[in-house]
Amino acid sequence: MNIASGPKIGVALGGGSARGLTHIPYIEAMDELGIKPSVISGTSIGALIGSGWAAGMTGKELREHSFEVLGTLRTIASKLWSTQIKGLGGLLRNGISMQLDATHIVDAFTPPNFPNSFSDLKIPLYVVATDFQSWHQVVFNSGPLRPAIAGSIAMPSVFKPIVHNNHILVDGAVVNPLPLDQADIGTDFLIGIDVNGDPSVGINKTDHRPLDIWFGSAQIMMHSLIAHSMAAYPPDIYVRPHVANFGAMEFWRVREMITHVETEKDRFKHILTRKIEDYIQNKVEPIQSNPRRR
């Protein structure tokens, strides 16, 4: 597809814990069409995956890396253990905490030579986190990259809050689980990938565990926030893969998740090609949803 005269594309990658790994097939689909976004925004795991994409990793490279670092429970446990303890000295000094340090997680699960600064990225990236004190979103697009991502993925209770740039940061999905507002900055064509899931699988279930209730309540909250975001910033393409079969923390099922969503790739490519061609041929007008757009 010739997109030389095409729109500037913004892509918003949502939060959804392990389910966010299903962003990868959509990135692969865009790679296969030769499409590079002008702006990427991400919340939570969307920020982590989006940072790799913005750094120049292809969808295939993101897939291979995720298989390498998340492919088995043993691999994940080993990395988590090493980040928690940091040697015997760390154990004696700090004890064993039930909360993970998101900064160490970013270091442990990103590739070698991963960028340290937003300025090292090849595509502009907007990372959304939540300021626990002010109750507002905080958006990072310059300065140190790793602490911004760490703040964005710092799921309450699971991770310690991140102190960065005079903010106490927790998971960006608390306020903005699909950051369409940030991907809409300076772009003409907006794509939203929502990996929050839906209630279809468990709709008749009654024997929920406490953890299921906690994560399920968070999903309900995020679903409502995403609906408001879409009303304010209507995406040209919105996709929501069916990921309810996968637990929010089941990262070791990465191969199953990606295979599950691969069936959607061709449909996504078809829709994306048609809509961009319509834009190029002036059959549709770009949605003027952001007053900052010129």
N, C-alpha and C positions, 0 to 999 in steps of 0.2 A: 504494500500500500504506500503510495506517495503522499507523505504528510508534510512535505516541505512548506506548503502554504497553509498548513492546518493550524488548529487552535493551540494556544498555550494550555497545557493540561495540568490540572492539579489533582493529586490523589490523596485522599484521606484514608488512613489505615487505623481501624478501631481497636479497642481493647477487648479482651476476652480470655485472658490467661492462656492456657495451652491451646485453646481453640484458635488463637491468633496465628498459629502455624499454618492455618489454611489460607493466609494471605499469599503464601508462596506460589501456588499454581496460577493465581491471577497475575502476579508479577511475571511469571514465565510466559503467560499468554501475551502480555504486552511486549516482552522481549521478542517473541516470535513474530509479532507484527511490526517490529522495528520502532516501537513507540517508547519515547523517553519523556517522562513528566518534566515540567518546568519547575514544579513545586511538589514536595512531599510533606504531609503532616502526619503525626502519629501520636497516639495515646497508648500508654502502657506497653504491651508487647508489640503494638503497632509502631511505637517509637523505636523499639529495639530492632525490629525487622526493617523498618523504614530507614534507620541509620545505616544498616548494611547496604541497602539498595542505594541510598544517597552517596555512600562511599565508593560506589562503582561495582559492587557485587551484582552478578546476574541472578535471575531466579534460580537457575540451575546450581549456581554456587551456593546460594542460600539454602537450597534443598540439601546439597551434599554436606554442608557444614552442620545443618540441624541433625541430619542422620548421625554424623560423627559424634556430636556432643550430647545428643539426647536419645540416641537410639536404643539404649537399654537402661533398666533401672540401676544396674551396677555402675554404669558410666556416670549417670546423674548423681547417684549417692556419693561416689568418689569425689566428684567436683564439689558437691555441697559440703562434704566433710572437710575437704581441704580449705574451703573458704571460711568455714566456721572456726576451725581450730587454729589455722595458720601456725602450725608447729606446737610443740609442747609448751613453749614460753607463752603463747597466746592462751592455751588452755589454763595454765596456772594463773595468768594475769587476769583473764576475763571470765573464766568459767564457761559453762556450756549454756548458751542462750537459746531459747525456743524460737526467737526471731532471727531471721536471716538479715544479713547486711547486703542491701541491693547493690552497693558499689562493688563489693567483692563478686557478686553474681555477674555483673556486667563484665568485669575483668576475666572471670573464669569461663564464660560462655561465648565471648566474642573471639573472632579469629586473631591470630598473631598480627602485629602491626596495625591493629584497628586504630582509626584516627583518634586523636586526643582533643581536637578542636573542631568546631563547626566550620571554621575557615578551610579545613582540609577536605571537606566534602565536595563532591562533583556536582551535586544537585542541592539547591537550597532546601533545608529541612527545618520544620517547626515542631518542636517537642512540647507537649502539653503535660503539665503536672498540676497538682492541687496544693495551694497554700493552706495548711491546716489552721493557721491563725486567722487569716482574713476571710476564709471560706470562698476564695476566688481562684480562678485558674491562673496559672503562671505559664507564659509561653517563652521558650528559649529558642533562639536562632543564631546566637553568637556566643563566643567564649568557650569554656571547657565543655566538651560533649558528654563525657562519661557521667559526671554527676547529674546532668540534666536527664539523661536516660534513666539513671538510678532512681531519681525522684519520681519519674513518670511511671516506673514499674513497681513502686513501693506500696504494694497492696497492704492495707491496714491489717494489723495483727500478724500477718505472715512475715512482713518486712519491718525493720526499724525505719522510722521517718528519716529522711535525708535533710541535713542542714546544709544549705547552699545559697549563696548570694542573699543572705539575710532572710531566707525563707525556711520554714519547716515544711518539707514537701512529702506528700503522700500521692498515691496512684492518681494519675490524671483522669481516669475513668470515673472518679467520684463526681467530677463536675462536667466533663466533656468526653464521653466515651467514643465519639466519632467526630473528630475535629474538622468538620467541613468548613467552618469559618476561617481556619488557617490555610487550608488548601485553596480557598477561593481568592486569596490575595494575589492580585496581578495576573490572574489566569482567566481563560475564556470558557474552559470546558472542565467540569467538575465530576470526579468519580469518587464515590464513597463505597468502601468495603466494610461491611458490618459483620463482625464475627461474634457478636454477643449471643447468638443462638435464638431459639424459640421454645415454647412450652410443649411442642407436639408430642414428644416421647413420654414425658412424665405427667401428662395432663390428667390421667385417671389414677395416678399413683397416690397412695395414702400413707405408706410407711416410710416417710422421709426421715433421714438421719439429721441430727442437728447441723452438721456441716452442709448437707444438701439445702437446708432451710437458709443458712447464711448466704451461700453462693446464689441460690435461687432468688433471694430477696435483692441481692445486688444486681442480678440480671434484670429484674423487674424495674428497678430504679433506672438502670442504664437504658432500657427500652423506652421509658418515658422521656428521658433526656434526649435520646436520638431523634424521637419524633418531633420534639421542639426544634432541634437543630436543623432537621430537614425542612421544616416549615420556614425557617429563616434563611436557609441557604440550600435551596432545592438542587440536588445533584442532577447532572445530565444522565448519569448512569449510577444506579444504586444496586448493589448485589449483597445478598445475605445468604451465605451457604448454610445448609442444614447440618448443624454440628451438635445437636442436642444429645446424640449418642455418646459423646466424648465428655469425660469429666473435666472440670476446669483446671485440675492439677495433673492430668494424665499426659504429661509431656512425653513420656516414653512411648506413647502410641503415635508418634509423629508420622511414621510410615503409613499407618492406617488412615490418619487424617488427610494427608496429602493425596493418597490414592482415592479416597472418598470424594474429594473435591475436584480431582482431575477430570471427572466426567462432565463438569461444568465448563471446562476451558473452551471447548469449541463454541458453545452457545455464547459465552462471554465475548469471544473473539468476533463472532458474527455480529453481535449487537454493537460492539465498539467500532468495528469497521464501518458498519452502516451509518452510525450516528456521526462519525467523523467525516465520512464522505458527504453526508447531508450538510454538515457545517461548511465544508470546503465549497460545495456547490451553492451555498447561501439558501438552502432550503429551510433551514431553521436559524433563528437568531440566538446568539448566546444569551444565557440567563444573566441579567444584570442584578445579581443578588447582593453585591458588596459595593457600598458607596466609595470604597477606597480604590476600586478598579478604575483604571484610566483607559 
